[in-house]
Amino acid sequence: MLKVGLTGGIGAGKSEVSRLLVACGAVLIDADRIAREVVAPGTPGLAAVVEAFGQDVLTADGSLDRPRLGSIVFADPDRLAVLNSIVHPLVGARSRELEQAAAEDAVVVHDVPLLAENGLAPLYDVVIVVDASPETQLDRLVRLRGMTEQDARARMAAQASREERREIADVVIDNDVPLEELRRRVKDVWADLVRRAHSQGGVVPSAPGIAGCFRRVEPLQ
């Protein structure tokens, strides 16, 4: 099994890269998705978040009001640390369960937004950083996600710097480019990951091969 850590600043395009790697044959473990699961209604995780931040972080139906919570923690490093101390151990435990369920010869990509911030690079055989300029990140967050510029800048500032992420990278995918160029770059990275997996003795039987990359990618909506 080749364990890959995939990270990048908010708005850098990490989710698109993970989608393309899955289309090439990677097994994806998405920390953001798991983070939502561990604070779903009725979970111990949500109960702990409410205990720490109060009933105001719940919507009328009892689910977590993520925008409300985000506006609280991303402007306050101490409160962000409290949230992370609740959520990160739960995400880590679930991620390990999913990894153990993957085939022994799989290329397993862990999509981890805060990989650099939490010093997780040593857990992976390869660390891939999706990189984009701060200007590109800000534009995507405001234009595509509908954030205010203030919220977008606060979330960017709460993460590791661009330089800190690049320092831990084995591979950097620059994503200040059109989608077709990003696909070409991801295809090259996949070829490198397959070579690394082969060097460990795996054959990655579930992968469609380099020529099969992106055949299963649905058009962007």
Contacts in CASP RR format, 6 or more apart in sequence:
PFRMAT RR
TARGET T0000
AUTHOR 0000-0000-0000
METHOD contacts of the structure
MODEL  1
MLKVGLTGGIGAGKSEVSRLLVACGAVLIDADRIAREVVAPGTPGLAAVV
EAFGQDVLTADGSLDRPRLGSIVFADPDRLAVLNSIVHPLVGARSRELEQ
AAAEDAVVVHDVPLLAENGLAPLYDVVIVVDASPETQLDRLVRLRGMTEQ
DARARMAAQASREERREIADVVIDNDVPLEELRRRVKDVWADLVRRAHSQ
GGVVPSAPGIAGCFRRVEPLQ
1 99 0 8 1.000
1 102 0 8 1.000
1 103 0 8 1.000
1 104 0 8 1.000
1 105 0 8 1.000
1 106 0 8 1.000
1 107 0 8 1.000
1 108 0 8 1.000
1 200 0 8 1.000
2 106 0 8 1.000
2 107 0 8 1.000
2 108 0 8 1.000
2 125 0 8 1.000
2 126 0 8 1.000
2 193 0 8 1.000
2 196 0 8 1.000
2 197 0 8 1.000
2 200 0 8 1.000
3 99 0 8 1.000
3 108 0 8 1.000
3 110 0 8 1.000
3 123 0 8 1.000
3 124 0 8 1.000
3 125 0 8 1.000
3 126 0 8 1.000
4 26 0 8 1.000
4 107 0 8 1.000
4 108 0 8 1.000
4 109 0 8 1.000
4 110 0 8 1.000
4 124 0 8 1.000
4 125 0 8 1.000
4 126 0 8 1.000
4 127 0 8 1.000
4 128 0 8 1.000
4 193 0 8 1.000
5 109 0 8 1.000
5 110 0 8 1.000
5 111 0 8 1.000
5 112 0 8 1.000
5 115 0 8 1.000
5 120 0 8 1.000
5 121 0 8 1.000
5 123 0 8 1.000
5 124 0 8 1.000
5 126 0 8 1.000
5 127 0 8 1.000
5 128 0 8 1.000
6 14 0 8 1.000
6 17 0 8 1.000
6 18 0 8 1.000
6 21 0 8 1.000
6 109 0 8 1.000
6 110 0 8 1.000
6 111 0 8 1.000
6 112 0 8 1.000
6 115 0 8 1.000
6 127 0 8 1.000
6 128 0 8 1.000
6 130 0 8 1.000
7 14 0 8 1.000
7 111 0 8 1.000
7 112 0 8 1.000
7 113 0 8 1.000
7 114 0 8 1.000
7 115 0 8 1.000
7 116 0 8 1.000
7 127 0 8 1.000
7 128 0 8 1.000
7 129 0 8 1.000
7 130 0 8 1.000
7 165 0 8 1.000
8 14 0 8 1.000
8 113 0 8 1.000
8 115 0 8 1.000
8 116 0 8 1.000
8 129 0 8 1.000
8 130 0 8 1.000
8 131 0 8 1.000
8 165 0 8 1.000
9 113 0 8 1.000
9 130 0 8 1.000
9 132 0 8 1.000
9 137 0 8 1.000
9 156 0 8 1.000
9 159 0 8 1.000
9 160 0 8 1.000
9 162 0 8 1.000
9 165 0 8 1.000
10 113 0 8 1.000
10 137 0 8 1.000
10 141 0 8 1.000
10 152 0 8 1.000
10 155 0 8 1.000
10 156 0 8 1.000
10 159 0 8 1.000
11 132 0 8 1.000
11 136 0 8 1.000
11 137 0 8 1.000
11 140 0 8 1.000
11 141 0 8 1.000
11 145 0 8 1.000
12 130 0 8 1.000
12 131 0 8 1.000
12 132 0 8 1.000
12 136 0 8 1.000
12 137 0 8 1.000
12 175 0 8 1.000
13 130 0 8 1.000
13 132 0 8 1.000
13 140 0 8 1.000
13 175 0 8 1.000
14 111 0 8 1.000
14 113 0 8 1.000
14 130 0 8 1.000
15 111 0 8 1.000
16 175 0 8 1.000
16 179 0 8 1.000
16 182 0 8 1.000
17 128 0 8 1.000
17 130 0 8 1.000
17 173 0 8 1.000
17 175 0 8 1.000
17 182 0 8 1.000
17 186 0 8 1.000
18 26 0 8 1.000
18 28 0 8 1.000
18 30 0 8 1.000
18 109 0 8 1.000
18 111 0 8 1.000
19 217 0 8 1.000
20 182 0 8 1.000
20 183 0 8 1.000
20 186 0 8 1.000
20 187 0 8 1.000
20 213 0 8 1.000
20 214 0 8 1.000
20 217 0 8 1.000
21 28 0 8 1.000
21 109 0 8 1.000
21 186 0 8 1.000
21 189 0 8 1.000
21 190 0 8 1.000
22 28 0 8 1.000
22 109 0 8 1.000
23 213 0 8 1.000
23 214 0 8 1.000
23 215 0 8 1.000
23 216 0 8 1.000
23 217 0 8 1.000
24 186 0 8 1.000
24 187 0 8 1.000
24 190 0 8 1.000
24 207 0 8 1.000
24 208 0 8 1.000
24 209 0 8 1.000
24 210 0 8 1.000
24 212 0 8 1.000
24 213 0 8 1.000
24 214 0 8 1.000
25 107 0 8 1.000
25 190 0 8 1.000
25 204 0 8 1.000
25 206 0 8 1.000
25 207 0 8 1.000
25 208 0 8 1.000
25 209 0 8 1.000
26 106 0 8 1.000
26 107 0 8 1.000
26 108 0 8 1.000
26 109 0 8 1.000
26 190 0 8 1.000
26 193 0 8 1.000
26 207 0 8 1.000
27 102 0 8 1.000
27 103 0 8 1.000
27 106 0 8 1.000
27 107 0 8 1.000
27 108 0 8 1.000
27 109 0 8 1.000
27 206 0 8 1.000
28 109 0 8 1.000
28 111 0 8 1.000
29 95 0 8 1.000
29 98 0 8 1.000
29 99 0 8 1.000
29 108 0 8 1.000
29 109 0 8 1.000
29 110 0 8 1.000
29 111 0 8 1.000
30 111 0 8 1.000
31 91 0 8 1.000
31 92 0 8 1.000
31 95 0 8 1.000
31 110 0 8 1.000
31 111 0 8 1.000
31 112 0 8 1.000
31 113 0 8 1.000
31 114 0 8 1.000
32 111 0 8 1.000
32 113 0 8 1.000
34 91 0 8 1.000
34 92 0 8 1.000
34 94 0 8 1.000
34 95 0 8 1.000
34 98 0 8 1.000
35 87 0 8 1.000
35 91 0 8 1.000
37 43 0 8 1.000
37 94 0 8 1.000
38 45 0 8 1.000
38 87 0 8 1.000
38 90 0 8 1.000
38 91 0 8 1.000
38 94 0 8 1.000
39 45 0 8 1.000
39 46 0 8 1.000
39 49 0 8 1.000
39 64 0 8 1.000
39 87 0 8 1.000
40 46 0 8 1.000
40 63 0 8 1.000
40 64 0 8 1.000
41 61 0 8 1.000
41 62 0 8 1.000
41 63 0 8 1.000
45 86 0 8 1.000
45 87 0 8 1.000
45 90 0 8 1.000
46 64 0 8 1.000
48 86 0 8 1.000
49 57 0 8 1.000
49 64 0 8 1.000
49 69 0 8 1.000
49 83 0 8 1.000
49 86 0 8 1.000
49 87 0 8 1.000
50 57 0 8 1.000
50 58 0 8 1.000
52 82 0 8 1.000
52 83 0 8 1.000
52 86 0 8 1.000
53 69 0 8 1.000
53 72 0 8 1.000
53 79 0 8 1.000
53 82 0 8 1.000
53 83 0 8 1.000
56 65 0 8 1.000
56 68 0 8 1.000
57 64 0 8 1.000
57 65 0 8 1.000
57 68 0 8 1.000
57 69 0 8 1.000
57 72 0 8 1.000
58 64 0 8 1.000
58 65 0 8 1.000
59 65 0 8 1.000
69 83 0 8 1.000
71 151 0 8 1.000
72 79 0 8 1.000
73 79 0 8 1.000
73 80 0 8 1.000
73 82 0 8 1.000
73 83 0 8 1.000
73 158 0 8 1.000
74 80 0 8 1.000
74 151 0 8 1.000
74 154 0 8 1.000
74 155 0 8 1.000
74 158 0 8 1.000
75 154 0 8 1.000
77 158 0 8 1.000
80 158 0 8 1.000
84 114 0 8 1.000
84 118 0 8 1.000
88 114 0 8 1.000
88 118 0 8 1.000
95 110 0 8 1.000
99 108 0 8 1.000
99 110 0 8 1.000
102 108 0 8 1.000
103 205 0 8 1.000
103 206 0 8 1.000
104 202 0 8 1.000
105 197 0 8 1.000
105 201 0 8 1.000
105 202 0 8 1.000
105 203 0 8 1.000
105 204 0 8 1.000
105 205 0 8 1.000
106 204 0 8 1.000
106 206 0 8 1.000
107 193 0 8 1.000
107 194 0 8 1.000
107 197 0 8 1.000
107 204 0 8 1.000
107 207 0 8 1.000
109 128 0 8 1.000
110 123 0 8 1.000
110 124 0 8 1.000
112 120 0 8 1.000
113 159 0 8 1.000
114 120 0 8 1.000
114 159 0 8 1.000
114 160 0 8 1.000
115 121 0 8 1.000
115 127 0 8 1.000
115 168 0 8 1.000
116 129 0 8 1.000
116 159 0 8 1.000
116 160 0 8 1.000
116 164 0 8 1.000
116 165 0 8 1.000
116 168 0 8 1.000
117 159 0 8 1.000
117 160 0 8 1.000
119 168 0 8 1.000
121 127 0 8 1.000
121 168 0 8 1.000
125 196 0 8 1.000
125 200 0 8 1.000
126 170 0 8 1.000
126 171 0 8 1.000
126 193 0 8 1.000
126 196 0 8 1.000
127 168 0 8 1.000
127 169 0 8 1.000
127 170 0 8 1.000
127 171 0 8 1.000
128 169 0 8 1.000
128 170 0 8 1.000
128 171 0 8 1.000
128 172 0 8 1.000
128 173 0 8 1.000
128 189 0 8 1.000
129 165 0 8 1.000
129 166 0 8 1.000
129 168 0 8 1.000
129 169 0 8 1.000
129 171 0 8 1.000
129 172 0 8 1.000
129 173 0 8 1.000
130 173 0 8 1.000
130 175 0 8 1.000
131 162 0 8 1.000
131 165 0 8 1.000
131 166 0 8 1.000
131 172 0 8 1.000
131 173 0 8 1.000
131 174 0 8 1.000
131 175 0 8 1.000
132 140 0 8 1.000
132 174 0 8 1.000
132 175 0 8 1.000
132 176 0 8 1.000
133 176 0 8 1.000
134 156 0 8 1.000
134 162 0 8 1.000
136 175 0 8 1.000
136 176 0 8 1.000
137 152 0 8 1.000
137 156 0 8 1.000
138 149 0 8 1.000
138 152 0 8 1.000
138 153 0 8 1.000
138 156 0 8 1.000
141 147 0 8 1.000
141 152 0 8 1.000
141 155 0 8 1.000
141 156 0 8 1.000
142 148 0 8 1.000
142 149 0 8 1.000
142 152 0 8 1.000
145 152 0 8 1.000
147 155 0 8 1.000
166 172 0 8 1.000
171 189 0 8 1.000
171 192 0 8 1.000
173 182 0 8 1.000
173 185 0 8 1.000
173 186 0 8 1.000
173 189 0 8 1.000
174 185 0 8 1.000
175 182 0 8 1.000
177 185 0 8 1.000
179 220 0 8 1.000
183 213 0 8 1.000
183 214 0 8 1.000
186 213 0 8 1.000
187 210 0 8 1.000
187 213 0 8 1.000
187 214 0 8 1.000
190 210 0 8 1.000
190 213 0 8 1.000
191 210 0 8 1.000
194 204 0 8 1.000
194 207 0 8 1.000
194 209 0 8 1.000
194 210 0 8 1.000
197 203 0 8 1.000
197 204 0 8 1.000
198 204 0 8 1.000
208 215 0 8 1.000
208 216 0 8 1.000
END
